[in-house]
Every structure is written in structure tokens, then in C-alpha cells.
Amino acid sequence: MRERGTARVRIAPELRFLLPRRHRGGDVSVILDGTSSVLHVVESLGVPRTEIGTLLVGGAPVSDAYRPQRADEVRVLPVMRPQALAEPRFLLDVHLGALARRMRLVGLDSAYGNRADDDELVAAAGQQRRMLLTRDRGLLKRRALTGGAYVRGDSADDQLADVIERFAPDLAPWTRCLMCNGILEEVPLDRVAHLLQPGTVRSYATFARCRDCGRPYWRGAHADRLNAVVQRAVDGNRADRNGSGCRVSPTGTGWRSGGTGSPSTGWRYDMTTTPDAPLNDDDMETVGHSVTGPDADTVDADADGTDSTDSDGTDGTDSDGTDGTDSDGTDGTDSDATDGTDSDATDS
Ligand SMILES: [Zn+2]
């Protein structure tokens, strides 16, 4: 490596958690090789491109391709929040199943499969024009990735709050199937009666089905936990929009006000023993067994009722994602780079 002097890289406080511990002060002296772009230099320190908002050199914005010069001072600013989305569509990495179900609960279009590999995720995000959400920094450095975001927070509740704060998306609580991301539509009782237990049929008056997987839902008093998740999301969105009006769709607000054609307290699911189970990965097996199976004629794969294995996994990440394996995309060198790749960076 030809040495071309050093540059200083100053990372904004919001991004320093992405740096290896020894760089968490946010001020790193980097030895230049004369060829690397500023984007590569910053990524090699641990900050994926998806988290970088603006790069400044000497106080002026530069492009990703800028090559740092001797004695440059590079400032790295985070993506501005809320971040504009061309389409509010998301694809979640395999480890974010609990977040996926929370996002569906508040009406966000959230594809998720628990078996996709990294190549399939990157390809599917591009083909389906979805924002890839992950906690894998290496995945976010893939050149073929069209849009992605690092999800902050260890708990699914914190992760949901982070997604809502970052994108401030319109919400429509109680409009999507938690299990498959399909849209719920209200249906007359006779369309779902055969899927329900007699007590449910007698006790409730309004029913819905998932258009995609056929699961029945009914309007009812709800587990506090689900309501709490929705309420926090709506409140968070209102705060993120700076009090300028919470953009919750009319059908979404119905869960509180009882608007026409919308659930007044949220749809309930057929889980007699674990009413709020679908929010957790661990509970998915239970859910798969206890939910009354969808119609044999709508989802033939589930006709025999053994749908527990794919109850959460079939909707998108691996259905069409294998044919486009990013021939140009795998920059391979830093698939998991938190602290191993910055051999050229020295502590300041
Ligand atoms: Zn469904």
C-alpha cells in the first residue's frame, strides 16, 4: 500500500455505536492509500452506507466517490430523520421476526421469511422495491442493495420505535395479517364460520379474513399487549411528526373510534391459550398449531392443517428472490466488519 498521508474522520455521535470500541470517541485518524473512496474509508470503520447521510470535507459536501486527501477532515453525518421513503414497503432480515409481526400489527407492509440467505434478501429487496431492515452491518454494505437500514434496539418494541422514528410511515393498525402480511378484509360470518369454534361464532358479530392465507379474525376485546404496542406506535409517530398530525389512516383509527368498516378494538386471533402469542418468535410454533386452519381451497398447502412450519415464512423473501443473485454485489471483504477491517485506521 502506498502511503499518502493521513486524514481525520469525525463520526457524528449518533453513529458512533457502529464503531469498534476503540474508535467510539468518534475521531479517527486514517492512513490513506490514495485509491479508496471516502465511502469505503467510512464503511471500513464500521458505518454502513445506509446510515450515512452527508459526508463533508472541509465543511463542504462531497460525493461517496471522493478520494480523501492528506490532512483532510472528513465529517460523517447520519441519515436525517424522518427519512423519506419512495414506497413504505419493508423486508426484514431473518432474525427480525418479532419486529415483523409488530410492524404488521400497525399496518406496515412487512415481508419476512425466516430462511432467506443474504443474497436472497438483497435480491428480493431490489425486485420487490422494499427497504431491507437488518442488524447485520455487513449486509448493509452490499453494493447491490437498493435500500436498507440498520435497526437499533435489542427488543422488538425498541426496534419498532426506531423504525417509526426513522421513517415516520403512515400507520394503519389492525389491517394486516400478523402471520403472512396479507390484507385483512371484513367478511360475513358464513364465510368464516366453518373455521371458528362455536363459542367464537356466538360471541362475536364482525369477522375478517386474510386475503392471502385465509386466517380468520374477529373483532373483540384484545390482549392488552397488542393494544399497548399499537398505542406506543401511534404515539411515537405523532411525536416524530412534530405534533403536526398523526398520519394514521381512517381504517386504522377505527380501532379506537369505531369508524365505519373498521375494527373498534382490533382483530382477535384464534389462540385460546396464548391470545397475544404472535408477537414472539418462540410462540410461533404454538400459533401454527392452535390457529384454526385456513380454507383448503384457498391455501392448498395447508389443507392438511400442518401449517406450523411455514406459518410465518412464505411471504416474499424467498418466493422470487433466488434468480437475481447479485453478480455485482458481494463486496465480500467485510461481511461482518465491526472491528477487523480497519487495519489502516489508527487511534487518534
Ligand atoms: Zn395471512
Residues whose N, C-alpha, C, O or C-beta is under 5 A from the ligand:
A	BS01	ZN	C177 M179 C180 N181 G182 C210 D212 C213 G214 R215
